[in-house]
Amino acid sequence: MEKKLKQNKGITLVALIITIIVMLILVAVSVNVLIKSNLIGTAEKTVNKYSKAAEEESNGGTIEINGKKYASIEDYIEGNEQYDPDGWVMAWTCADGGSWSDTIEEGGTAEGDIVAKLYKTGSKITPSSFEFNGKTCTFNEGDEYNLVIEGTGTMGALMTTEGNNITGATGWHKSTAMYMMGASDTCIMPYVSKIVVGKGIKNIGGYAFGGDTGLKKVILSSEITSIDEYAFMYCTNLTSIKIPENVKSIGIQAFDRCASLTSVTIPSSVTSIGELAFLCCSSLSSITMPISVKCIGSNAFDGCENLRDIYYAGSEDKWNNVTIGDGNENLINANIQYSSVLCTENQHNYYGEWQIIEEPTCTKTGLKQRTCKLDGYLETVVISALGHNFSNNAQFCLNGCGTANPNYVAPAQPTPNPTPSTAPTQPNQNDTNTSNDEDVTVISKPKSASIKKVKGAKKAILVTWKKVSGVKGYQVQVATDKKFKKNKKTVTIKKQKTTKTTVKKLKAKKKYYVRIRTYIIVNGKKVYSSWSKVKSVKTK
């Protein structure tokens, strides 16, 4: 939603959401749940937290979920955590388009058109090192931070350089300049793991987050129109970033040496990509490119040796009209897929295979996920509960849950011919039982499993078997003797669809014997099949 929910409407919307989710779960309907990176995995688990959050929001205050505060339910879904206005440990201010202030220590006054506040997360981090201007920059373990930038206006650049030499620095990068010159043994930026740039900010200033090797998550306002030069240079652990839809230009070396970036989606608002913009992004394998891009600077994708696919929205003729500077062989030689349907916030077109995250059972829903190869979007879907399977008058559920069939009809038994008695029997006057028969429930063993392959590993054995229908799970057993008495180890696998496991913490370079059996659960107890044929293997 583009429009923020008003607080007095929050509880109504949330109540509706909860009602729909609960109804869908109860009727076991498969429903698409597009869960973003920090949304709780299953719909059932969200109900209590949403209910409490709705009450807090309706009372006019912030909401708290999983120990974090948000201004509204919408902000929780978007991952926009609310930070205590007075809980920061350092701050910096900037006039619209001007220079950044010196560090304002905790307890001081931080006021200006734009204010950046640094918050401790309570965790520790050891940032990665990087090479700059012939110097290896290394960092010790220290406090982890989040950086939140709020206000209205244009961010000023945080550094000036001549060639590879820093000639000036403001804001948080003063400590960076001192570190680079040897006047300090550390600096702030590499310890920032999350950056949030709020609404009202129009750009990412020059050098803003350069050298942040600890950065893993970035949330940028949709109002940003430019990412300036060197903005994310040397953010070596940043794996993905969502470039806002209103960005028109990406500056020189904006993502230089972001070596963990795997894919980039250029929004349809961008018209130019600066020189060296993605220099040495060595993990970059795919780019989504809109027809709005008219100019790509020299060496923009130099050093992107793993770049394989370009998903271009326009035709081959339009691509040939894009001005591409020298040193972009990796881009030119990639597999260019013309007229690609680009992904949007609500439409993703290049999904991979579904991965089962949680198997459904007879009474509980499961989860599956798939990832869009183009932009990394993760889709999560709730899988309907299976329901009990009593096909063909099965005595117990064929899904292996062990539930008895309430409508089971036992097969008729043939009536034996009576044998004449040669001697009369004397009835016991005190015996009121008129039958010698007892009600006995006969439980059949489940089907056996068979081992397909055993493979030795370092102090471990990988066991693979054929999937067996109608069982609850499996039990794998290993030992150093054929009678399974010595050094015996047993592993229980609780999912029927699982067909392999690794038995660990075994003796090295030792011959082991391996067998497997299945089980079902009846009246809360496990009923096992016969053991499979034994196979042997030697550990490494």
Secondary structure, 3 states (H helix, E strand, C coil): CCCCCCHHHHHHHHHHHHHHHHHHHHCCCCEEECCCCCCCCCHHHHHHHHHHHHHHHHCCCCEEECCEEECCHHHHHHCCCECCCCCCCEEEEECCCCCECCCEECCCCCCCCEEEEEEEEEEEECCCCEEECCEEECCCCEEEEEEEEEECECCCCCEEEECCEEEEECCCHHHHHHHHCCCCCCCCHHHEEEEEECCCECEECCCCCCCCCCCCEEEECCCCCEECCCCCCCCCCCCCCCCCCCCCEECCCCCCCCCCCCEEECCCCCCEECCCCCCCCCCCCEEEECCCCCEECCCCCCCCCCCCEEEECCCHHHHHCCEECCCCHHHHCCEEECCCCCCECCECCCECCCEEEECCCCCCCEEEEEEECCCCCEEEEEECCCCCCCHHHCCECCCCCCCECCCCCCCCCCCCCCCCCCCCCCCCCCCCCCCCCCCCCCCCCCCCCCEEEEEEECCEEEEEECCCCCCCEEEEEEECCCCCCCCCEEEEECCCCCCEEEECCCCCCCEEEEEEEEEEEECCEEEECCCCCCEEEECC
